[in-house]
Amino acid sequence: MVIGNGSFGVVYQAKLCDTGEMVAIKKVLQDKRFKNRELQIMKRLDHCNIVKLKFFFYSSGDKKDEVYLNLVLEYIPDTVYKVARHYSKLRQTIPINYIKLYMYQLFRSLAYIHSLGICHRDIKPQNLLLNPETGVLKLCDFGSAKTLIKGEPNVSYICSRYYRAPELIFGAIDYTTKIDVWSAGCVLAELMLGQPIFPGDSGVDQLVEIIKVLGTPTREQIREMNPNYTEFKFPQIKSHPWSKVFRMRTPAEAVELVSVLLEYTPSLRVSPLQACAHAFFDELRDPLHRLPNGRSLPPLFNFTQLELSAAGSLKSALIPKHLKDSVGSGNEASAASGGPSTPENINPDSPSHPSSSTTSRQPSNEIV
């Protein structure tokens, strides 16, 4: 069954014949003109808030020399986008407890990939998978992801509209992982507002929407985003107070967090780990806190040594008091469920290849 498609490929829901396990298979046409970074990046990732790559294989298409890469991923039924749309149809916003839970896990996934030098470059609600029963969020779709190397140029036309950082709109090619932080700030604001904070059909439209809230960027801020635009004449607009952007009942900590994520100057945006340590998420650190359905929270503090090594002075704020003795003892790595074991590069024609049944085996002309 097809469960998603787009400009690069098609995603099927499938069942592994030997175990009966449900999986998602992302089928991508291998274009010899472009590097396929997704597989290389997915093989490096091992984190409880990132979708798990189980294995991969290649298959041939209808045309001669047509080769497809098939990524076999864990199947997760929902997305933040679907959940937000459900509440929107009811003319409601997602309960703040869920927003805290989802955003915390998103920031944790970003902290992990950024520590490896990887920038996702397409953070949006559609790429945040959710298990509605357990409350676990997993970041998916690394089709636009790239390991950023200082001094090496990157394309600026990246990231979905509404979530594009202003430096991308300005055409910067030397951006940092802070573009993901901006996108995450847009997601947080959208979940609280019930609609995108910076809608727009073009880069100019979006820039206008950003300026309406943040005000006209100063010359220094423009220089930090893209020095080529410092002489450009922008309409002079005052910033709109964040407290007036959101409803009166919005918690002050939520508004404050948005304000430090959506900064013009990339270096002034907080890091994902700083976001995790923010007071907005303190409720999650309460040992008595439960999901609205009464269940216990999913693992949120099973930090690995890699995560803790990047935390520095934030460590004391990140780890709840009741867990301080157990985290950092070496047991946390085994507790971090959800990371992939090394995927196998299996020949689909070999007897060892786990057969899978999908409702459609035809290569699609639509690409994700």
Helices and strands as residue ranges (DSSP letters): E 2-5, E 9-16, E 22-29, H 38-44, E 53-60, E 67-74, E 78-79, H 80-89, H 96-115, E 118-119, G 125-127, E 128-130, E 137-139, E 146-147, H 166-169, H 178-193, H 203-214, H 219-225, G 227-229, H 242-245, H 252-261, G 266-268, H 272-276, G 279-285, H 305-311, G 312-314, H 315-318, G 321-323, H 332-335, E 356-358
